[in-house]
Amino acid sequence: MTSTIADEDVRDGESGIEEAGPGVHGEQDSVGLFDGDTGDAPSDARTVITYLVRNRVLTGRDEPDLWDLLLVHEQTVLRHFHNMFVDLSINRVWRVAYKQQLEPAGVPHNKVVRAVTMTLEASVLALYARERVALAVPGEAVVIKRADARSQMEPYWPAQVHNKAAKDKKLNAALDALSNQDLLVKVGDDRWEVSPAISLVLTAQAIARFTDLLTAPEAAHGPALSVVPDTETDDEQADDDQDHEDAGDES
């Protein structure tokens, strides 16, 4: 099963998420920064924009100077990304900003931010990581271990995933998927830190739908969350068969 979370504008949707009004911080007027410059953003705003063009997540803990600049120039930064059909969800409590693709109905546009698409295992892992963040103190590092992630997935694995090698393969793929979305950061052997951005990706509404899909897939339908069967290629099936031959019935 593969699930896709549609991008949602959550700046005003959850506690602790605010949007600064225009002119709150008094952005300075832009001046030409090089010969022929037609840009209208101040230098500091361009610094933040450049960082977010290259990175999906900006956190105040890792980049305190850039975080402060983002708050000063929030409207200018948002305007830039909205022109690209991209939203920037900002949570001031967790001091995190997360870039997401907008999908305006009936408006032709190119996607510039990859979709948050997850397999069954990645979905379970994301929900577990989101729960850990929700229980943590804002600003506190949340670290998950491979063994914990594996234990969360066990109840959802079908009977045909019958050996340790096959399970490890799926677990590694789930960890890689969330890492590629900048939602997990490896901090040691078999340890990953959860990005607070996961609270912006998995909103309360998305979590409810996600949980429905994991517990009763046939009852969950909606435009913000869709599921298609998780199919294996012939090569993947052959790998699993080989894993079973090599590992026996070890679980």
N, C-alpha and C positions, 0 to 999 in steps of 0.2 A: 504494500500500500504506500502511495506517495501523496503527501498532502502539501498544499500551497497556501500560505497565509497571505491574503491580499493586503497591500499596504494600506494603512489607515492613518489619518491625521489625528494624533492623540495629544496634541499640545494642550487642548482644553478639556480632555476627556477623563483625566485621572487626578486624584489628589496629589498635590505637589508639583503639578505641571502648570506653568504660567506662561503668558505671552506678554512681553514688555510692549507698552504702547509706543507709538511713533514719537521720537524726540525725547524719550525719557532720559537718555544718557547724553543727549546733545552731540550727535555726530558732527565732526568738523566738516566743512565744505571740502570737496575733492579738488585737487589741483593736478595739473599734468605732471606725471612722474617720469616721463621720457618724451623725446621728440615725437610729435604727432599723436600723443596719447589722447584717445577719445573716451577712455573709461571714466565712469562717474563715481567710482568707489574710492574712499580714502585708502591710504597705504596699508593701515592696520587691518581694515576690512578685507583687503585683497590677500593679506597674509592668511587670514582665517579661511577664506574661500579656497585658496590654493591648497591648504592642508586638507580641507574636506573634499576637494576634487580627487585627491589621491587616497583618502582614507574614508571609511564608512562611519567610523566612530570617533568622537572627540570626548575625552573625559577630563574633568578638572583635576583629578588626582595625577594623571600622567602628564597633562599639558596645562598646568595652571595659568601660564601667561596667555596662551591661546584661548583658554576658557574665559578669562576676564575680557579679552578683546571681543569674543563672540557676544558676550552680554552687552558690551558697549555698542556694537555694530549689528545687533541682531536683525533689525529690519532690512539693512542693506544686504546682509548675507542671505536672508530668506528670499528677498526679491531676486537675487541672482539665481538661486536654485529653482525658484518657482518659474522663472523664465525657461528653465530646462525641464519642466514637468517633474521636478524632484522636490520632496518635502524634507524638512529638517525638524524632527521631533526633539524637543528640549525638555529635560527634567531637571529643575533647579535643586531639588532635594538631593538627588543622586549625582548631580553635577555631570550630566552626560547628554550628548547630542548624537542622534542617530539618523543617517541619511536613508530615505526610502523613496521608491519610485511612485509617482502619482499616476493614476489611470483615469483621466477624465473621459466620461462617456461621449462618444461621437466626435472626439477631437483627435485628428491624426497626430501621432507623436512617435518618436523613437525612444526606446528604453535605454537609459544610460546607467541604471543601477540594477544589478542582478537580483532576481526574485529570491525571496526566502522560501526555498522549496526543501521539504524534509521527507525522508523515508519514515517508516513506522518507528524504527529505533531512534532516529534523530528527534522525532516528535516526542517520544517518551522522555528522552534525555532533556529536551528543551523544557518540558513541563516540570521535571524534577529540578533543573537548574533555576527556573523561575520561582519555584516554591522556596528554594534555599535563599534566594535574594530577598523575597518578600519577608522572610523571617529574620533577616539580618538587620543590623543597625546601619543606616545610611553612611556610606563611606568605608564600611568594614569590608575587607577582602573576603570573598566567598570562594572557597576552593572545594572542588569535588575530586574524588579518587576513582580510579578505574573500577575497583571492586564495588563501590557504591553504585556507579552507573550500570554495571552489569546486573546487579541485584534488582535494579528498577526495571530492567528489560525482561528479565526471566519470565514473568507472568504473561507477557505478550507474545513470546516466541511460539510459533506453531510447532506441532509435533515433529514435522519433517526437519526442523533445525535441531538435529539430535546429537551433535558432537561439539566438543570444545573449540576445535579449529574453525568450524563454520560460525559459531557464535562470536568468537573473537574477531573474525573477519567483518561481521555486521557491526559489532561494537566499534571497531576502528573506523569504519566508514561513517558512523554516526558522529563520533568525536571529530573526525576530519570535516564533516559537513558544517558543524557548528563553529569550528575554528575558521573555516573559510568565510563564514558570515561575520567574523569578528565578534562572535558571541562567547567563545571560549579562547583562552590564551594559555598555552602550556607553560607551566612554571616549574616543572621538575618531572622526574620519572613517575609516570602514571598519575600525575596530578595536573589539574587544569583550573585556572581561575575563571570565574563566571563574570562576564562583562555586565555592568548594570544596565547596559543597553537592552538586555533581554526583556526588561520590564516595559520597554517601549514597543518591542516587537510583539510580545505576547500580552495584549491588553486583557482586561477582565472578560470582555465579550469574546475575544478570540480564544481564551482559555476554556470558556464554557463550551464553545463549539468544538474545540479540539478534544475536550474530554468526551463529548458525545460521540465523536468519531471513533475514539478508542474503545468505548464501551458498547456502542450500538451504531455501527457504521450505516446500517440501512435506514436509520431514522434521522440522520444528519444531512441536511441539504441547505445550501445558502450561497450567495454570490461571494461572500468574503472568505469562504473556506471550501475547497473542493478536494475530493479524494478519487484517485484512480487505482486500480489493482496494482500491487507491486509485483512485477514480473521479472524473472531472471533470464538472462541470455543463456544460450546453449553453453558458452564457455563458463559462465558462473555456475550453472548446474553441474557441469563436468568437474569444476573445482570442488564443489560441495561433495560430489560423489567420491572424488579422490580423497578429500579430507576424511570422509567416513571410513574409507578403506584403511587410511593411515592411522586414524585415531580410534577406530573401533567404536564402541558405544559409550565412550567416556563423556561425561556431562559435567 
